[in-house]
Amino acid sequence: MKILITDYDFPNLELEHALYRAAGVEVVTAQCRTEEDVIAAAAGCDGLLVQYAPVTARVFAACPHLRIVSRYGAGYDTINIADARQHGVWVANSPDYGVGEVATHALAMTLSLLRHIAFYDRDVKNGQWHFSSAGPMRRVSDMTLGILGLGRIGKRMAHVGRNSFSRVIASDPYIIDGDFPAYVERVTKEELFEQADAISLHVPLTDETRNMVDRTLLNRLKPGSVLVNTARGGLIVIDDLLAALDSGRLESAALDVLPMEPPEYASRVVQHQRIVLSPHAAFYSTVAEKELRRKAAQNLIDWEQRGRPTYVVVDANG
């Protein structure tokens, strides 16, 4: 078996090379940014291990020898799932490597907004020292936490957040009532935006969810609400988010992910005084990074040895 690691932003690939060496798998590496890059680098490869590189119909058509694609991460929006299925290619991911990290990062961002931590820090460094410098502050224990998407991470967010908020509500049409924790109230997406004081996004990026958080949905917010996104940047229409902030309907936002990463540093989303940013880091701890890499890499070994990866997104056998 021969695989291509299409791209990576880790300091090195020693972990992956050690796994593949022990399994007798040949590895080539690249830093692909385009479909053309992937096609050129994947010559003769049976599998791909992908971080951000696009894997689309053009790639599958140009590389008929490909049998499996595994992605570093829970999301797989860089891989065209329908095209993979049409070409009989397995797709795998690593869905459960950083659940606790993302949920606690989302809660930390939420509480930072509600307690004005980042804004206080900015004010103090600019010479202001007063408890009201960042504006009026409400009591968190009187507020409602809203969670859009109640999968692994959304459930963990509900669990870690429930003791801070008076109420936890969630919307997820793909989770049955029996899988909603007893302390989480089910609402529609529209009701969630109308009732929550703090909203945290935990849905994958799909055709259904792309640009989901737009002007129409943001106009349902209670004035002074806050919004946190640790999921995918493409969920939010950024211009509509900025308009909601400028109008005061949205008090502040915290974004770990953006539609373009890294962003243009002079852009309004980066420079806005009521937006807190982190660099797509919610998943990160040293332990989570190793788990992510090991599970994504192991999928290809499992496919060769057992005929299927551990974490299946697309079953090539139908």
HELIX and SHEET records of a PDB file:
HELIX    1   1 GLU A   14  ALA A   23  1                                  10    
HELIX    2   2 GLU A   35  ALA A   41  1                                   7    
HELIX    3   3 ALA A   57  ALA A   62  1                                   6    
HELIX    4   4 ILE A   81  GLN A   86  1                                   6    
HELIX    5   5 VAL A   99  LEU A  114  1                                  16    
HELIX    6   6 ILE A  117  LYS A  125  1                                   9    
HELIX    7   7 VAL A  140  ASP A  142  5                                   3    
HELIX    8   8 ARG A  152  GLY A  161  1                                  10    
HELIX    9   9 ASP A  177  ASP A  179  5                                   3    
HELIX   10  10 LYS A  189  GLN A  195  1                                   7    
HELIX   11  11 ARG A  215  LEU A  218  1                                   4    
HELIX   12  12 GLY A  233  LEU A  235  5                                   3    
HELIX   13  13 ILE A  238  SER A  247  1                                  10    
HELIX   14  14 ARG A  268  GLN A  271  1                                   4    
HELIX   15  15 THR A  286  ARG A  306  1                                  21    
SHEET    1   A 6 GLU A  26  THR A  29  0                                        
SHEET    2   A 6 LYS A   2  ILE A   5  1                                        
SHEET    3   A 6 GLY A  47  VAL A  50  1                                        
SHEET    4   A 6 ILE A  68  ARG A  71  1                                        
SHEET    5   A 6 TRP A  90  ALA A  92  1                                        
SHEET    6   A 6 VAL A 312  VAL A 314 -1                                        
SHEET    1   B 7 GLU A 185  ARG A 186  0                                        
SHEET    2   B 7 ARG A 167  SER A 171  1                                        
SHEET    3   B 7 THR A 144  LEU A 148  1                                        
SHEET    4   B 7 ALA A 198  LEU A 201  1                                        
SHEET    5   B 7 SER A 225  ASN A 229  1                                        
SHEET    6   B 7 LEU A 250  LEU A 255  1                                        
SHEET    7   B 7 ILE A 275  LEU A 277  1                                        
END                                                                             
